[in-house]
Amino acid sequence: MTRKNFKLTIQYDGNEFHGWQVQGKGRTVQGDIENALSIIYPDEKITLIGAGRTDAGVHALGQAANIKLPNKFSAEALQNALNGNLKRDVRIDNVNEVNDDFHARFSATAREYEYRLIKQYSPVTRNYTTPLKGEIDNKLLKECAELLPGEHDFTVFCKATAEVENKICTVFSANWEESEEIIIFRIKANRFLQHMVRYLVGTMLDVSRGRYTVLDFNNLLKNEKTITVVVRAPAQGLYLKKVYYYYQFDSTNHHHHYK
């Protein structure tokens, strides 16, 4: 039987997950989707390739993954079958048939994250936003964000035990946006290191509270450590918003080619 390469676009509430990636114990998003695929394709060895890992408690509005499967279902039928076998905190928003060489991680050209802070603590949104503590200066937040576009060494802003050696990332855009109740930080880059967005948000908030200066933040982006402690913002405010590809997808679920 011929095989098809399917791209999945996935939304999930990260609250009850130990993250994206399958690990020894605990529920994971990859694990849940692979289990659902095993029900639909009982004779297959299932390995789902994700565009990136999200940590425990982090949410996704547009995670991407791909998997090669026997030509048994159309993209639409596969999407319906998957959603019928997944719990309510994970949903496959879209399934597209893609070229054989499409790889969810290596074909991605950019990823976009957002971080949501709420001005007043609310028990209702406690797993989906981070409460803002203390007075902050929005002007300083914006000044920090303006320094981010371009290529930087993000060594200071990633988990100390991060497995990757290359800590250089190219940021395409970064900005803060404020509404009456919520403040959102958005960032788009070619790649992200583990905990990078959370460290950036935590450090920018420290600058906005006067603990550090914008110059300190700028030095950190040059990997000049003038600050001994960078603070990591909590997981629940973080969302993987979108993964970008050269591919153009449309609703017909046919093969798609590079732009």
C-alpha positions in Angstrom: 0.0 0.0 0.0 1.3 3.4 -0.9 2.0 5.9 1.9 0.9 9.5 2.4 2.7 12.2 4.4 0.2 14.1 6.5 0.7 17.4 8.3 -1.4 17.9 11.4 -2.2 21.3 12.9 -2.9 20.9 16.6 -4.4 22.9 19.4 -4.1 21.9 23.1 -4.6 23.0 26.6 -1.2 22.1 28.2 -2.5 22.2 31.8 -2.7 18.4 32.4 0.2 17.4 30.2 3.8 16.8 31.1 4.7 18.6 27.8 4.7 17.6 24.1 7.3 14.9 24.0 6.7 11.3 25.0 8.7 10.5 28.1 9.0 7.8 30.7 5.9 8.7 32.7 3.1 11.2 32.6 0.6 12.2 30.0 2.0 13.9 26.9 0.4 15.5 23.8 2.5 13.4 21.4 1.6 10.3 23.4 -2.1 11.0 23.3 -2.0 11.6 19.5 0.1 8.5 18.9 -2.3 6.4 21.0 -5.2 7.7 18.9 -3.3 6.9 15.7 -2.6 3.4 17.0 -6.3 2.8 17.3 -6.9 3.9 13.7 -3.8 2.1 12.3 -3.5 -0.9 14.6 -0.8 -2.6 12.5 1.5 0.4 12.2 4.5 1.5 14.3 3.5 5.1 15.0 6.0 7.9 15.4 4.7 11.4 15.2 7.2 14.2 14.4 6.5 17.5 16.1 7.7 20.9 15.0 9.0 21.6 18.5 8.6 20.6 22.1 6.5 22.5 24.5 7.0 22.1 28.3 4.6 21.0 30.9 1.8 23.5 31.3 2.5 25.3 28.0 -0.4 25.6 25.5 -0.5 25.5 21.7 -2.9 27.3 19.3 -1.0 26.0 16.2 1.5 23.2 16.9 2.4 21.3 13.8 3.4 17.6 13.3 3.7 15.2 10.5 3.5 11.4 10.0 3.7 9.0 7.1 0.8 6.5 7.0 -0.7 3.9 4.7 -3.1 5.3 2.1 -6.2 4.2 4.0 -7.9 7.5 4.8 -8.3 10.9 3.2 -7.0 13.9 5.2 -10.5 14.9 6.3 -11.4 11.3 7.4 -8.1 11.1 9.3 -8.8 14.4 11.1 -12.3 13.2 12.1 -11.1 9.8 13.3 -8.3 11.4 15.4 -10.6 13.9 17.0 -13.0 11.1 17.8 -10.3 9.3 19.7 -8.7 12.3 21.5 -9.7 13.8 24.9 -11.3 17.3 24.9 -8.1 19.1 25.7 -6.4 18.2 22.4 -7.8 18.9 19.0 -6.6 18.4 15.4 -7.6 21.6 13.7 -6.4 20.6 10.3 -4.9 17.7 8.3 -3.2 18.3 5.0 -1.6 15.8 2.7 1.9 17.2 2.0 5.0 16.3 -0.2 7.0 13.3 0.9 10.0 15.5 1.9 7.9 17.7 4.3 9.3 17.4 7.9 7.4 19.3 10.7 10.6 20.3 12.4 13.2 20.7 9.7 10.9 22.3 7.1 9.8 25.0 9.5 11.0 28.5 8.6 9.7 30.2 11.8 7.8 29.8 15.0 5.6 32.3 16.8 4.9 32.3 20.5 2.8 34.6 22.7 2.9 35.1 26.5 -0.2 36.3 28.3 -0.1 38.3 31.5 -3.2 39.3 33.4 -3.3 42.5 35.4 -5.6 41.1 38.2 -5.4 37.5 39.3 -8.4 35.5 38.3 -9.0 31.9 39.5 -10.9 31.3 36.2 -7.8 32.1 34.0 -5.1 30.9 36.4 -4.0 28.1 34.1 -4.0 30.3 31.0 -2.4 33.5 32.1 0.3 34.7 34.5 -0.8 37.3 37.1 1.3 40.5 36.9 3.0 41.3 40.2 4.0 44.9 41.2 4.1 48.0 39.1 5.6 47.9 35.7 6.7 50.5 33.2 5.3 49.6 29.7 7.8 52.0 28.0 10.7 49.9 29.3 9.0 46.6 28.1 8.7 48.1 24.6 12.3 49.3 24.7 13.5 45.8 25.5 11.3 44.2 22.8 12.8 46.6 20.2 16.2 45.2 20.9 15.2 41.6 20.0 14.8 41.6 16.2 18.0 40.3 14.5 20.5 37.6 15.2 21.5 37.1 18.9 23.2 34.5 21.1 20.5 33.5 23.6 22.8 31.4 25.8 21.7 33.4 28.9 18.0 32.9 28.0 17.8 29.1 27.9 17.8 26.2 30.2 21.3 25.6 31.5 21.2 21.9 30.6 19.8 22.6 27.1 21.0 19.8 24.7 21.6 22.0 21.6 25.1 23.6 21.2 24.0 26.3 18.8 22.4 29.1 20.8 22.1 31.6 17.9 18.6 32.5 17.0 17.2 35.1 14.5 14.2 37.0 15.8 11.9 38.4 13.1 9.6 40.4 15.3 8.9 41.0 18.9 6.3 43.3 20.6 4.2 44.0 23.6 0.5 44.7 23.4 -1.7 45.9 26.2 -5.5 45.9 26.6 -7.6 46.7 29.6 -7.1 43.4 31.4 -4.2 41.7 29.7 -0.7 42.3 28.4 0.6 40.1 25.7 4.2 39.6 24.4 4.5 38.2 20.9 7.7 36.9 19.4 8.5 35.2 16.0 11.9 33.7 15.3 13.5 31.0 13.1 14.0 28.8 16.2 13.7 28.9 20.0 15.8 27.3 22.8 14.3 25.6 25.7 12.6 28.0 28.1 13.8 31.0 26.0 10.5 32.9 25.8 9.9 32.4 29.5 13.4 33.7 30.4 13.0 36.7 28.0 9.6 37.6 29.5 10.8 37.2 33.1 13.9 39.4 32.5 11.9 42.1 30.6 9.5 42.3 33.5 12.4 42.7 35.9 13.7 45.6 33.7 10.2 47.2 33.7 10.1 47.0 37.5 13.5 48.8 37.7 15.4 45.8 39.0 17.7 45.9 35.9 18.2 48.4 33.1 17.5 48.2 29.3 21.3 48.3 28.9 21.6 45.2 31.1 19.1 43.4 28.9 21.0 44.5 25.8 24.2 43.1 27.2 22.5 39.8 27.9 21.6 39.6 24.2 25.3 39.9 23.4 25.9 37.1 25.9 27.7 39.5 28.2 26.4 38.5 31.6 26.1 41.6 33.7 23.2 40.0 35.6 23.7 37.0 37.8 20.1 35.8 37.8 17.6 35.8 35.0 14.1 35.0 36.0 11.9 32.5 34.2 8.2 33.3 33.8 5.8 30.5 34.7 4.7 28.0 32.0 0.9 28.7 32.0 1.1 32.1 30.3 2.9 30.7 27.2 1.3 29.6 23.9 2.9 28.2 20.7 0.8 30.3 18.3 2.0 29.2 14.9 4.6 27.3 13.0 5.5 28.7 9.5 6.5 26.8 6.4 7.3 27.6 2.8 4.5 25.3 1.9 1.1 26.8 0.9 -1.8 24.9 2.1 -5.4 25.2 0.9 -8.6 23.5 1.9 -8.6 20.9 -0.8 -6.1 18.6 0.9 -4.2 17.9 -2.3 -0.4 17.9 -2.6 1.1 21.3 -2.1 4.4 22.6 -3.3 6.9 25.1 -2.1 6.2 28.8 -2.9 
